[in-house]
Amino acid sequence: FPSHDNHLDGGLSPKELAMVAAPPGVGKSLFLVNQGARSLLEGKNVLYVSLEMSEDKIGNRFDSVLTLVKNSKLREPEGQLKLHQRLEIIREKTQGRLIIKEFPTGSANVNTIRALLTQLSLHKNFKPDLVIVDYLELLRPNRIIESEYMAQQRIAEELRGLASEHEILLWTATQTNRQAKKVPIITDAELGDSYGKIRPADFVISLNQSQEEYDKGQMRVYVMKARDSKQHYLIPVSIDYTTLKMEEPEHEEAQPAN
């Protein structure tokens, strides 16, 4: 999103933690795939850690976003041909590599991801520039914490520490409370008792969408938190639900939230 990049002096940096917040079903995972696809096109190495969806499903989403082949057509012969042709063109233009790793829901913690990074470095000569963890609430804290909201804050702190330790940018997603579906703009108030989970983050956005916007393939992205940068503004986003691509329409200006 160019508007975000402008306010961030070019974008986010290694050692930072970024989060996208939204209610279930609004598009957190879709946003994360688009974030990863953009980084790949910029020549970055991307590790996508999925704690909910299968590696195949995440891979299909990347294929659609990168090649603009309709997701529903990927398995058809014509779609397969277009996919392979366009992926070859992309490979010629970028050196970025993608690895997708699936863990069973609730089985992984930050130490699991830390071990995976070591394994990939030793055995596949792969060091990611961007790590995507989909999503925060499906991780376990490294040590047992009885309070759920304190556990979420601890997981966020551990992810921030991992980003700093390995000099990577780390994106994750987080759930809002039920009230988020009733408000026009999701702010930190819709995180409820789990507000502490965004404290360690450097950049936090929320995805906002009414039924009318969904029908039109539109969404509003609200910058909830930005360390040392502009925050509390909205940008419009378009979504093509056939190719799953999200982008900021050209010539749009970021608007302050009312």
ABEGO torsion letter per residue (X at the ends): XAAAAAAAGGEBBBGBBBBBBBBBGAGAAAAAAAAAAAAAAAGBBBBBBBAABBAAAAAAAAAAAAAGBBAAAAABAAAAAAAAAAAAAAAAABABBBBBBBBBBGABBAAAAAAAAAAAAAAAGBBBABBBBOBAAABBBABBBABAAAAAAAAAAAAAAAAAAAGBBBBBBBBBBAAAAABABBBAAAAEAAAAAAAABABBBBBBBBAAAAAAGBBBBBBABBBGBBBGBBBBBBBBAAAGBBBBBBGBBBBBBX
